[in-house]
């Protein structure tokens, strides 16, 4: 067992869980998983991870970060008050405990108008003077499953306001693999900002992929931004603020429509030394979600 200790924040998140799985498979390090609900991570405890109960307070985070070498930071989606408090406390705690490396999950759209504040949070990481690696992934392949499975299953369509825009997307599993590579080989990646993309597709091509995978025709229905906002407010069950969620996705679709994210960056494949996971592969893995 290596004496290196890695801490995964928000470890029950989609990326956090996959990172935990991959780090445990390596088997050389002490893996600490931060959560406010330890019961969600019991399976990882059984595999050898240390489950750390941590809340948003600075003192709790300082206790959690003691003796940690590298931390992975992912903030809760679209909960901006919590984001602000967390990133401030994460950085203060990392400085207090002499963390050697921060890996921060940002977003590809930091330089355009968006609904989050990753640009501001990245600057806080830079200003901390702690060695860092910034990861800027694009739209997740898995969002096709998360946001469109119900309408595809029931109606054979999915709806957005992205028009004919071409945009990149990436598999969460590939993001997790990059995080593990960056954490475990920090010298190669410190000071780097990595844009993470898989492939570039239009909504029409997404529909073609869906049709192929599930064996029935799937069509994309393009909505006006106003129609899309109304639909999302009605269907965003489970979000604390349906309006905030709707506004964020409609703004993202505007950026897609304007082809702001249509260039595939080679960084992910260079870092991993393999091809990126395709949307089709993710859809095949989740095909049952689209079928009656």
NUVOLUM-306599 format. One record per atom (N, C-alpha, C): atom name; x, y, z. Coordinates in steps of 0.05 Angstrom, whole numbers, plus 5000, padded with zeros to 4 digits. Atoms other than C-alpha are relative to their C-alpha. Layout:
// NUVOLUM-306599
REC  at  east  north    up
REC  CA     X      Y     Z
...
// end
This chain:
// NUVOLUM-306599
REC  at  east  north    up
REC   N  5017   4976  5000
REC  CA  5000   5000  5000
REC   C  5018   5025  5000
REC   N  4985   4975  5001
REC  CA  5028   5068  4980
REC   C  4992   5017  5024
REC   N  5008   4982  4979
REC  CA  5030   5121  5034
REC   C  4986   5024  4990
REC   N  5016   4978  5011
REC  CA  4995   5169  4987
REC   C  4971   4997  5007
REC   N  5029   4999  4992
REC  CA  4925   5190  5009
REC   C  4986   5018  4981
REC   N  5016   4984  5018
REC  CA  4873   5214  4959
REC   C  4972   5003  5012
REC   N  5027   4994  4989
REC  CA  4808   5247  4980
REC   C  4981   5008  4977
REC   N  5020   4994  5021
REC  CA  4747   5248  4935
REC   C  4976   5014  5014
REC   N  5023   4985  4989
REC  CA  4696   5302  4953
REC   C  4974   4991  4985
REC   N  5026   5006  5012
REC  CA  4622   5291  4940
REC   C  5001   4972  4987
REC   N  4992   5026  5012
REC  CA  4640   5218  4930
REC   C  4976   4983  4991
REC   N  5024   5014  5010
REC  CA  4568   5195  4919
REC   C  4990   5011  4973
REC   N  5008   4989  5026
REC  CA  4564   5238  4856
REC   C  5008   4981  4978
REC   N  4995   5018  5022
REC  CA  4568   5206  4787
REC   C  5030   4996  4995
REC   N  4971   5003  5004
REC  CA  4641   5222  4776
REC   C  5014   4990  5025
REC   N  4987   5009  4975
REC  CA  4659   5212  4849
REC   C  4999   4970  5004
REC   N  5003   5029  4997
REC  CA  4633   5141  4851
REC   C  5018   4985  4981
REC   N  4983   5014  5019
REC  CA  4669   5121  4788
REC   C  5030   5004  5006
REC   N  4972   4995  4992
REC  CA  4734   5153  4812
REC   C  5007   4982  5023
REC   N  4995   5018  4977
REC  CA  4728   5115  4878
REC   C  5004   4971  4990
REC   N  4997   5027  5011
REC  CA  4718   5050  4839
REC   C  5027   4996  4987
REC   N  4975   5003  5015
REC  CA  4778   5062  4794
REC   C  5024   5001  5019
REC   N  4978   4998  4981
REC  CA  4824   5083  4851
REC   C  5003   4975  5016
REC   N  4999   5025  4985
REC  CA  4806   5022  4891
REC   C  5010   4977  4983
REC   N  4990   5021  5018
REC  CA  4820   4978  4831
REC   C  5030   5002  4997
REC   N  4970   4997  5001
REC  CA  4891   5007  4828
REC   C  5012   4986  5024
REC   N  4992   5014  4976
REC  CA  4899   4983  4900
REC   C  5026   5008  5014
REC   N  4974   4992  4989
REC  CA  4962   5022  4917
REC   C  4998   5023  5020
REC   N  5003   4975  4985
REC  CA  4934   5081  4955
REC   C  4979   4999  5022
REC   N  5021   4996  4981
REC  CA  4894   5102  5015
REC   C  4979   5018  4988
REC   N  5021   4985  5013
REC  CA  4827   5125  4988
REC   C  4980   5009  5021
REC   N  5019   4989  4982
REC  CA  4783   5171  5029
REC   C  4977   5013  4984
REC   N  5023   4991  5015
REC  CA  4713   5186  5006
REC   C  4983   5018  5018
REC   N  5016   4981  4984
REC  CA  4677   5248  5032
REC   C  4971   5000  4993
REC   N  5029   5000  5004
REC  CA  4602   5249  5041
REC   C  4986   5010  5024
REC   N  5017   4993  4977
REC  CA  4547   5276  5084
REC   C  4981   4977  5007
REC   N  5017   5023  4995
REC  CA  4512   5208  5079
REC   C  5017   4975  4996
REC   N  4982   5023  5003
REC  CA  4561   5152  5093
REC   C  4987   4974  4991
REC   N  5013   5025  5008
REC  CA  4509   5097  5082
REC   C  5000   4997  4970
REC   N  5000   5002  5029
REC  CA  4510   5114  5008
REC   C  5025   4987  4989
REC   N  4973   5009  5010
REC  CA  4583   5092  5003
REC   C  5008   4974  5014
REC   N  4993   5024  4985
REC  CA  4580   5028  5044
REC   C  5014   4979  4983
REC   N  4988   5020  5017
REC  CA  4599   4985  4984
REC   C  5030   5005  4997
REC   N  4972   4993  5003
REC  CA  4665   5023  4977
REC   C  5015   4995  5026
REC   N  4988   5007  4975
REC  CA  4679   5015  5051
REC   C  5008   4971  5001
REC   N  4995   5029  5000
REC  CA  4674   4940  5042
REC   C  5023   4993  4982
REC   N  4978   5005  5019
REC  CA  4726   4946  4986
REC   C  5026   5013  5010
REC   N  4975   4989  4989
REC  CA  4776   4983  5030
REC   C  5002   5030  5002
REC   N  4999   4970  4998
REC  CA  4759   5057  5024
REC   C  4993   5009  5029
REC   N  5007   4988  4975
REC  CA  4756   5101  5085
REC   C  4977   5020  4994
REC   N  5022   4982  5004
REC  CA  4688   5136  5088
REC   C  5001   5022  5021
REC   N  4996   4977  4982
REC  CA  4693   5206  5118
REC   C  4974   5017  5000
REC   N  5024   4982  4998
REC  CA  4631   5242  5142
REC   C  5010   5029  5002
REC   N  4991   4973  5001
REC  CA  4641   5314  5123
REC   C  4977   5018  4991
REC   N  5021   4981  5008
REC  CA  4594   5374  5119
REC   C  5012   5024  4987
REC   N  4990   4977  5014
REC  CA  4601   5443  5089
REC   C  5017   5019  5017
REC   N  4986   4981  4982
REC  CA  4634   5475  5150
REC   C  5030   4997  4997
REC   N  4971   4999  5003
REC  CA  4707   5495  5148
REC   C  5014   4980  5019
REC   N  4986   5018  4981
REC  CA  4726   5456  5211
REC   C  4996   4971  4992
REC   N  5005   5028  5008
REC  CA  4694   5392  5185
REC   C  5018   4993  4976
REC   N  4983   5006  5024
REC  CA  4733   5398  5119
REC   C  5029   4999  5008
REC   N  4973   5001  4990
REC  CA  4798   5414  5155
REC   C  5006   4972  5012
REC   N  4996   5027  4988
REC  CA  4791   5350  5196
REC   C  5001   4978  4978
REC   N  5001   5020  5022
REC  CA  4775   5311  5132
REC   C  5026   5000  4984
REC   N  4977   4997  5018
REC  CA  4836   5337  5094
REC   C  5027   4995  5013
REC   N  4974   5005  4986
REC  CA  4889   5322  5147
REC   C  5014   4976  4988
REC   N  4982   5021  5010
REC  CA  4946   5280  5119
REC   C  4992   4991  4972
REC   N  5008   5006  5027
REC  CA  4916   5281  5049
REC   C  5020   5012  4980
REC   N  4982   4990  5021
REC  CA  4961   5287  4988
REC   C  4986   5014  4977
REC   N  5014   4988  5022
REC  CA  4913   5300  4932
REC   C  4970   4999  5004
REC   N  5030   5000  4997
REC  CA  4839   5320  4930
REC   C  4987   5005  4972
REC   N  5017   4995  5023
REC  CA  4787   5317  4876
REC   C  4976   5016  5009
REC   N  5022   4983  4992
REC  CA  4736   5373  4880
REC   C  4979   5001  4978
REC   N  5023   4997  5017
REC  CA  4668   5369  4848
REC   C  4978   5014  5016
REC   N  5020   4985  4985
REC  CA  4614   5419  4868
REC   C  4972   4991  4993
REC   N  5027   5009  5006
REC  CA  4540   5404  4874
REC   C  4988   5017  4977
REC   N  5010   4987  5024
REC  CA  4504   5421  4809
REC   C  4978   5020  5006
REC   N  5021   4980  5000
REC  CA  4464   5486  4805
REC   C  4990   5006  5028
REC   N  5007   4991  4973
REC  CA  4464   5500  4880
REC   C  5021   5020  5008
REC   N  4978   4981  5000
REC  CA  4503   5564  4877
REC   C  5008   5010  5028
REC   N  4992   4992  4973
REC  CA  4500   5584  4950
REC   C  5019   4979  5013
REC   N  4983   5022  4990
REC  CA  4528   5516  4969
REC   C  5027   4999  4986
REC   N  4975   4999  5016
REC  CA  4580   5521  4913
REC   C  5019   5020  5012
REC   N  4982   4978  4990
REC  CA  4608   5587  4939
REC   C  5012   4993  5027
REC   N  4990   5007  4973
REC  CA  4613   5563  5011
REC   C  5020   4977  4998
REC   N  4983   5024  5001
REC  CA  4643   5496  4992
REC   C  5027   5006  4987
REC   N  4974   4996  5013
REC  CA  4697   5520  4944
REC   C  5018   5017  5018
REC   N  4984   4984  4981
REC  CA  4719   5573  4994
REC   C  5011   4983  5022
REC   N  4991   5016  4978
REC  CA  4722   5523  5050
REC   C  5019   4978  4992
REC   N  4982   5020  5010
REC  CA  4755   5469  5008
REC   C  5028   5012  4997
REC   N  4974   4988  5005
REC  CA  4811   5517  4989
REC   C  5013   5008  5026
REC   N  4989   4993  4974
REC  CA  4820   5544  5059
REC   C  5010   4975  5015
REC   N  4992   5025  4987
REC  CA  4823   5473  5087
REC   C  5024   4988  4987
REC   N  4977   5012  5015
REC  CA  4871   5450  5033
REC   C  5026   5015  5007
REC   N  4976   4984  4992
REC  CA  4919   5507  5051
REC   C  5008   4994  5029
REC   N  4995   5005  4972
REC  CA  4911   5495  5125
REC   C  5014   4973  5005
REC   N  4990   5027  4996
REC  CA  4928   5421  5118
REC   C  5022   4992  4981
REC   N  4977   5004  5018
REC  CA  4982   5428  5065
REC   C  4995   4978  4979
REC   N  5007   5017  5023
REC  CA  4946   5389  5010
REC   C  5019   5006  4977
REC   N  4979   4996  5020
REC  CA  4996   5379  4954
REC   C  4989   5004  4971
REC   N  5010   5000  5028
REC  CA  4950   5376  4893
REC   C  4969   5002  5001
REC   N  5029   4998  5003
REC  CA  4879   5399  4876
REC   C  4993   4993  4971
REC   N  5011   5006  5027
REC  CA  4842   5368  4817
REC   C  4971   5010  5001
REC   N  5026   4987  4999
REC  CA  4782   5412  4803
REC   C  4984   4995  4975
REC   N  5018   5005  5022
REC  CA  4723   5392  4759
REC   C  4985   5026  4993
REC   N  5012   4975  5009
REC  CA  4704   5455  4721
REC   C  4981   4993  4977
REC   N  5018   5004  5023
REC  CA  4667   5460  4654
REC   C  5012   5013  4975
REC   N  4989   4990  5025
REC  CA  4685   5471  4581
REC   C  4990   5028  4994
REC   N  5012   4974  5008
REC  CA  4640   5533  4577
REC   C  5007   5023  5019
REC   N  4993   4979  4981
REC  CA  4678   5576  4627
REC   C  5004   5027  4986
REC   N  4994   4975  5014
REC  CA  4695   5628  4574
REC   C  4976   5011  4984
REC   N  5024   4990  5013
REC  CA  4624   5638  4548
REC   C  4979   5005  5021
REC   N  5022   4995  4980
REC  CA  4559   5660  4581
REC   C  4988   4974  5008
REC   N  5011   5025  4990
REC  CA  4535   5604  4625
REC   C  4987   5005  5027
REC   N  5016   4996  4976
REC  CA  4494   5592  4687
REC   C  5016   4993  5025
REC   N  4984   5006  4976
REC  CA  4551   5571  4733
REC   C  5022   5020  5003
REC   N  4979   4981  4993
REC  CA  4611   5606  4764
REC   C  5027   4987  5000
REC   N  4975   5015  5000
REC  CA  4667   5558  4747
REC   C  5024   5018  4995
REC   N  4978   4982  5006
REC  CA  4710   5615  4719
REC   C  5010   5013  5026
REC   N  4994   4988  4974
REC  CA  4708   5649  4787
REC   C  5013   4980  5018
REC   N  4990   5021  4982
REC  CA  4721   5584  4824
REC   C  5028   4991  4991
REC   N  4973   5006  5010
REC  CA  4780   5567  4779
REC   C  5020   5020  5009
REC   N  4982   4979  4991
REC  CA  4811   5633  4796
REC   C  5007   4997  5029
REC   N  4995   5005  4971
REC  CA  4804   5617  4870
REC   C  5020   4978  5003
REC   N  4980   5021  4999
REC  CA  4842   5553  4857
REC   C  5028   5010  4993
REC   N  4974   4989  5008
REC  CA  4897   5590  4820
REC   C  5012   5017  5022
REC   N  4990   4982  4979
REC  CA  4902   5642  4875
REC   C  5009   4986  5025
REC   N  4992   5015  4976
REC  CA  4910   5589  4928
REC   C  5030   4993  5001
REC   N  4972   5007  5003
REC  CA  4980   5574  4902
REC   C  5006   4971  5007
REC   N  4997   5029  4997
REC  CA  4968   5500  4914
REC   C  5002   4988  4972
REC   N  4998   5013  5027
REC  CA  4990   5457  4854
REC   C  4973   4989  4992
REC   N  5027   5007  5009
REC  CA  4929   5444  4812
REC   C  5000   4987  4973
REC   N  5007   5008  5027
REC  CA  4900   5410  4751
REC   C  4970   5006  4997
REC   N  5027   4993  5005
REC  CA  4836   5438  4722
REC   C  4989   4982  4977
REC   N  5013   5016  5021
REC  CA  4789   5392  4682
REC   C  4975   5014  4991
REC   N  5023   4987  5012
REC  CA  4739   5423  4635
REC   C  4985   4981  4981
REC   N  5015   5018  5017
REC  CA  4692   5369  4609
REC   C  4977   5015  4986
REC   N  5024   4990  5014
REC  CA  4637   5383  4559
REC   C  4975   4985  5009
REC   N  5026   5014  4994
REC  CA  4565   5356  4559
REC   C  5005   4970  5003
REC   N  4996   5029  4995
REC  CA  4561   5285  4586
REC   C  4983   4984  4981
REC   N  5016   5019  5016
REC  CA  4540   5228  4540
REC   C  4976   4991  5016
REC   N  5021   5011  4983
REC  CA  4499   5203  4599
REC   C  4975   5018  5003
REC   N  5023   4982  4998
REC  CA  4454   5265  4597
REC   C  4978   4992  4980
REC   N  5021   5010  5018
REC  CA  4419   5234  4537
REC   C  4982   4980  5014
REC   N  5016   5019  4984
REC  CA  4397   5179  4584
REC   C  4984   5015  5022
REC   N  5012   4987  4977
REC  CA  4383   5224  4643
REC   C  4976   5018  4992
REC   N  5020   4980  5007
REC  CA  4342   5276  4606
REC   C  4980   4991  4979
REC   N  5017   5007  5023
REC  CA  4311   5239  4547
REC   C  4988   4972  5000
REC   N  5009   5028  5001
REC  CA  4298   5167  4566
REC   C  4969   4998  5002
REC   N  5029   5003  4996
REC  CA  4226   5178  4588
REC   C  4985   5007  4974
REC   N  5015   4992  5024
REC  CA  4203   5215  4525
REC   C  5006   4981  4976
REC   N  4994   5019  5021
REC  CA  4240   5167  4479
REC   C  4984   4974  5004
REC   N  5015   5025  4994
REC  CA  4208   5107  4514
REC   C  4970   5003  4994
REC   N  5029   4996  5003
REC  CA  4138   5137  4512
REC   C  4991   5009  4973
REC   N  5009   4987  5024
REC  CA  4137   5177  4448
REC   C  5019   4996  4976
REC   N  4981   5003  5022
REC  CA  4199   5159  4407
REC   C  5012   5026  4991
REC   N  4988   4974  5007
REC  CA  4223   5231  4409
REC   C  5016   5010  5025
REC   N  4989   4984  4979
REC  CA  4268   5276  4450
REC   C  5000   5029  4992
REC   N  5003   4972  5006
REC  CA  4264   5351  4455
REC   C  5022   5017  5011
REC   N  4980   4981  4990
REC  CA  4314   5407  4461
REC   C  4997   5026  4983
REC   N  5000   4976  5016
REC  CA  4327   5477  4435
REC   C  5027   5005  4988
REC   N  4973   4998  5011
REC  CA  4396   5462  4407
REC   C  5001   5003  4970
REC   N  5002   4996  5029
REC  CA  4372   5466  4335
REC   C  5018   4980  4985
REC   N  4982   5016  5016
REC  CA  4422   5440  4283
REC   C  5029   5002  5009
REC   N  4973   4997  4990
REC  CA  4482   5457  4326
REC   C  5014   4974  5004
REC   N  4983   5023  4995
REC  CA  4539   5409  4331
REC   C  5015   5005  5026
REC   N  4988   4995  4974
REC  CA  4567   5400  4401
REC   C  5015   4974  5009
REC   N  4985   5023  4990
REC  CA  4617   5355  4436
REC   C  4987   4989  5026
REC   N  5009   5013  4975
REC  CA  4601   5306  4492
REC   C  5021   4980  5008
REC   N  4979   5018  4989
REC  CA  4642   5259  4536
REC   C  4987   4981  5020
REC   N  5010   5020  4981
REC  CA  4631   5197  4578
REC   C  5010   5006  5028
REC   N  4992   4996  4973
REC  CA  4632   5204  4653
REC   C  5023   4981  5008
REC   N  4979   5019  4994
REC  CA  4675   5142  4656
REC   C  5027   5010  4990
REC   N  4975   4989  5010
REC  CA  4728   5177  4614
REC   C  5010   5023  5018
REC   N  4992   4978  4982
REC  CA  4727   5238  4660
REC   C  5013   4987  5025
REC   N  4990   5013  4976
REC  CA  4737   5192  4720
REC   C  5028   4988  4995
REC   N  4974   5011  5007
REC  CA  4795   5157  4685
REC   C  5021   5021  4999
REC   N  4980   4978  5000
REC  CA  4829   5223  4673
REC   C  5006   5010  5028
REC   N  4995   4992  4972
REC  CA  4820   5243  4746
REC   C  5019   4981  5013
REC   N  4982   5019  4987
REC  CA  4853   5179  4769
REC   C  5028   5002  4989
REC   N  4973   4997  5012
REC  CA  4911   5188  4720
REC   C  5013   5025  5012
REC   N  4988   4975  4991
REC  CA  4921   5260  4743
REC   C  5007   4999  5030
REC   N  4995   5002  4972
REC  CA  4916   5245  4817
REC   C  5025   4982  5006
REC   N  4979   5020  4994
REC  CA  4964   5185  4815
REC   C  5026   5006  4986
REC   N  4975   4992  5014
REC  CA  5015   5217  4768
REC   C  5001   5031  4999
REC   N  5004   4971  5000
REC  CA  5013   5290  4790
REC   C  5022   5016  4985
REC   N  4979   4984  5012
REC  CA  5081   5312  4764
REC   C  4996   5005  4971
REC   N  5006   4997  5029
REC  CA  5058   5302  4692
REC   C  4978   5019  4995
REC   N  5024   4985  5006
REC  CA  4995   5342  4701
REC   C  4996   5026  5016
REC   N  5002   4975  4984
REC  CA  5006   5398  4752
REC   C  5002   5024  4983
REC   N  5000   4975  5015
REC  CA  4991   5467  4725
REC   C  4986   4999  4974
REC   N  5013   5003  5026
REC  CA  4952   5440  4666
REC   C  4969   5005  5003
REC   N  5029   4997  5004
REC  CA  4881   5457  4643
REC   C  4993   4982  4977
REC   N  5007   5020  5020
REC  CA  4850   5399  4605
REC   C  4971   5003  4992
REC   N  5027   5001  5011
REC  CA  4790   5405  4560
REC   C  4994   4972  4992
REC   N  5006   5029  5004
REC  CA  4756   5337  4558
REC   C  4975   4997  4982
REC   N  5022   5006  5018
REC  CA  4713   5318  4498
REC   C  5003   4972  4989
REC   N  5000   5027  5012
REC  CA  4694   5252  4465
REC   C  4996   5002  4970
REC   N  5007   4998  5028
REC  CA  4659   5265  4399
REC   C  4981   5024  4997
REC   N  5017   4977  5006
REC  CA  4619   5320  4365
REC   C  4976   4990  4983
REC   N  5024   5009  5013
REC  CA  4547   5307  4343
REC   C  4979   5021  5000
REC   N  5025   4984  4999
REC  CA  4483   5343  4325
REC   C  4978   4984  5013
REC   N  5023   5015  4988
REC  CA  4416   5326  4356
REC   C  4990   4979  4980
REC   N  5009   5019  5021
REC  CA  4398   5292  4290
REC   C  5017   4975  5002
REC   N  4982   5023  4998
REC  CA  4459   5247  4298
REC   C  4996   4985  5026
REC   N  5007   5013  4975
REC  CA  4441   5233  4370
REC   C  4975   4982  4996
REC   N  5025   5015  5006
REC  CA  4372   5211  4346
REC   C  5007   4975  4984
REC   N  4991   5023  5016
REC  CA  4406   5165  4295
REC   C  5013   4979  5017
REC   N  4988   5019  4982
REC  CA  4448   5134  4349
REC   C  4980   4986  5017
REC   N  5021   5012  4984
REC  CA  4387   5123  4392
REC   C  4984   4979  4984
REC   N  5015   5018  5017
REC  CA  4349   5092  4335
REC   C  5014   4973  4995
REC   N  4984   5023  5004
REC  CA  4405   5044  4321
REC   C  5001   4982  5024
REC   N  4996   5016  4975
REC  CA  4414   5022  4393
REC   C  4974   4987  5010
REC   N  5024   5011  4989
REC  CA  4342   5012  4413
REC   C  4982   4987  4980
REC   N  5015   5015  5020
REC  CA  4316   4986  4347
REC   C  4974   5011  4992
REC   N  5024   4987  5010
REC  CA  4261   5036  4333
REC   C  5008   5029  4993
REC   N  4993   4973  5009
REC  CA  4260   5105  4300
REC   C  4996   5020  5023
REC   N  5001   4978  4980
REC  CA  4275   5163  4347
REC   C  5005   5026  4985
REC   N  4997   4974  5013
REC  CA  4266   5235  4325
REC   C  5006   5022  5021
REC   N  4996   4976  4984
REC  CA  4291   5301  4353
REC   C  4980   5021  4993
REC   N  5019   4978  5004
REC  CA  4239   5355  4362
REC   C  5013   5025  5011
REC   N  4988   4975  4992
REC  CA  4268   5424  4363
REC   C  4979   5020  5010
REC   N  5018   4981  4987
REC  CA  4234   5474  4409
REC   C  5012   5028  4999
REC   N  4990   4973  4995
REC  CA  4239   5549  4416
REC   C  5010   5001  5028
REC   N  4990   4998  4973
REC  CA  4277   5571  4478
REC   C  4977   5003  5020
REC   N  5023   4996  4981
REC  CA  4210   5592  4509
REC   C  4985   4974  5004
REC   N  5014   5026  4998
REC  CA  4177   5525  4494
REC   C  5017   4981  5017
REC   N  4982   5018  4986
REC  CA  4238   5489  4521
REC   C  5000   5007  5030
REC   N  5001   4992  4972
REC  CA  4238   5530  4586
REC   C  4975   4990  5014
REC   N  5026   5008  4988
REC  CA  4165   5515  4598
REC   C  5000   4969  5005
REC   N  4999   5029  4997
REC  CA  4176   5440  4586
REC   C  5017   4992  5023
REC   N  4982   5008  4979
REC  CA  4235   5436  4632
REC   C  4990   5007  5028
REC   N  5012   4993  4975
REC  CA  4200   5472  4688
REC   C  4979   4979  5009
REC   N  5021   5019  4994
REC  CA  4144   5421  4683
REC   C  5011   4972  5006
REC   N  4990   5028  4998
REC  CA  4188   5359  4680
REC   C  5025   4997  5018
REC   N  4976   5002  4984
REC  CA  4248   5376  4724
REC   C  4994   4992  5029
REC   N  5006   5010  4973
REC  CA  4223   5336  4783
REC   C  5025   4992  5015
REC   N  4977   5008  4985
REC  CA  4274   5328  4838
REC   C  5021   5022  5003
REC   N  4981   4977  4997
REC  CA  4312   5393  4827
REC   C  4989   5020  5020
REC   N  5009   4981  4979
REC  CA  4309   5443  4884
REC   C  4988   5025  4987
REC   N  5011   4977  5014
REC  CA  4296   5499  4834
REC   C  4995   4993  4971
REC   N  5005   5007  5028
REC  CA  4262   5476  4769
REC   C  5005   5024  4981
REC   N  4995   4976  5017
REC  CA  4267   5548  4743
REC   C  5030   5003  4994
REC   N  4971   4998  5003
REC  CA  4342   5550  4755
REC   C  5011   4978  4981
REC   N  4993   5022  5018
REC  CA  4350   5482  4722
REC   C  4993   5005  4971
REC   N  5009   4994  5027
REC  CA  4309   5502  4662
REC   C  5016   5022  4987
REC   N  4985   4978  5011
REC  CA  4345   5567  4652
REC   C  5029   4992  4992
REC   N  4972   5009  5005
REC  CA  4413   5533  4656
REC   C  5001   4983  4974
REC   N  4999   5017  5023
REC  CA  4396   5480  4604
REC   C  4993   5015  4974
REC   N  5007   4985  5024
REC  CA  4363   5529  4556
REC   C  5023   5018  4991
REC   N  4976   4984  5007
REC  CA  4425   5574  4559
REC   C  5021   4982  4988
REC   N  4981   5019  5011
REC  CA  4469   5513  4547
REC   C  4992   4993  4971
REC   N  5009   5006  5027
REC  CA  4426   5495  4486
REC   C  5005   5023  4981
REC   N  4993   4977  5018
REC  CA  4436   5565  4459
REC   C  5029   4999  4992
REC   N  4971   5003  5006
REC  CA  4511   5554  4463
REC   C  5004   4977  4980
REC   N  4998   5022  5020
REC  CA  4502   5488  4427
REC   C  4990   5009  4973
REC   N  5012   4991  5025
REC  CA  4458   5520  4375
REC   C  5019   5019  4985
REC   N  4981   4982  5012
REC  CA  4512   5572  4363
REC   C  5027   4987  4994
REC   N  4975   5016  5007
REC  CA  4565   5517  4353
REC   C  5024   5009  5016
REC   N  4977   4991  4984
REC  CA  4608   5542  4411
REC   C  5017   4977  5011
REC   N  4985   5023  4989
REC  CA  4629   5471  4431
REC   C  5003   4978  4979
REC   N  5001   5020  5022
REC  CA  4636   5436  4364
REC   C  5027   4988  4993
REC   N  4973   5010  5007
REC  CA  4711   5421  4365
REC   C  5009   4978  5019
REC   N  4990   5022  4984
REC  CA  4737   5354  4390
REC   C  5029   5006  5008
REC   N  4973   4995  4990
REC  CA  4798   5366  4434
REC   C  5014   4973  5003
REC   N  4986   5026  4998
REC  CA  4852   5311  4431
REC   C  5010   4993  5028
REC   N  4987   5004  4974
REC  CA  4872   5319  4504
REC   C  4993   4974  5014
REC   N  5009   5024  4985
REC  CA  4830   5263  4534
REC   C  5014   4975  4990
REC   N  4987   5024  5011
REC  CA  4857   5211  4487
REC   C  5030   5000  5004
REC   N  4971   4999  4995
REC  CA  4928   5236  4496
REC   C  5006   4993  5029
REC   N  4995   5006  4972
REC  CA  4923   5232  4572
REC   C  4995   4970  5006
REC   N  5007   5028  4994
REC  CA  4890   5163  4572
REC   C  5015   4980  4982
REC   N  4986   5018  5019
REC  CA  4929   5134  4513
REC   C  4981   4980  4987
REC   N  5020   5017  5014
REC  CA  4865   5105  4483
REC   C  4978   5017  4989
REC   N  5023   4986  5011
REC  CA  4803   5124  4445
REC   C  4980   5007  5021
REC   N  5021   4993  4981
REC  CA  4748   5160  4481
REC   C  4976   4982  4996
REC   N  5025   5015  5001
REC  CA  4684   5123  4497
REC   C  4980   5015  4984
REC   N  5019   4987  5017
REC  CA  4631   5138  4445
REC   C  4973   5003  5012
REC   N  5028   4998  4991
REC  CA  4559   5160  4456
REC   C  4986   4974  4995
REC   N  5013   5025  5006
REC  CA  4537   5096  4422
REC   C  5006   4979  5021
REC   N  4993   5019  4979
REC  CA  4575   5055  4474
REC   C  4984   5005  5025
REC   N  5015   4993  4975
REC  CA  4541   5092  4531
REC   C  4970   4993  4996
REC   N  5028   5007  5005
REC  CA  4473   5083  4498
REC   C  4995   4970  5001
REC   N  5003   5029  4999
REC  CA  4484   5009  4489
REC   C  4999   4990  5029
REC   N  4999   5007  4971
REC  CA  4502   5003  4563
REC   C  4974   5006  5014
REC   N  5024   4990  4987
REC  CA  4438   5040  4581
REC   C  4975   4996  4983
REC   N  5022   5003  5019
REC  CA  4392   5014  4526
REC   C  4973   4994  5013
REC   N  5025   5007  4987
REC  CA  4341   4986  4575
REC   C  4984   5024  5010
REC   N  5014   4976  4990
REC  CA  4325   5056  4600
REC   C  4981   5012  4979
REC   N  5015   4989  5021
REC  CA  4295   5073  4532
REC   C  4978   4982  4990
REC   N  5019   5020  5010
REC  CA  4252   5011  4524
REC   C  4978   4995  5020
REC   N  5022   5006  4982
REC  CA  4184   4994  4552
REC   C  5005   4974  5014
// end
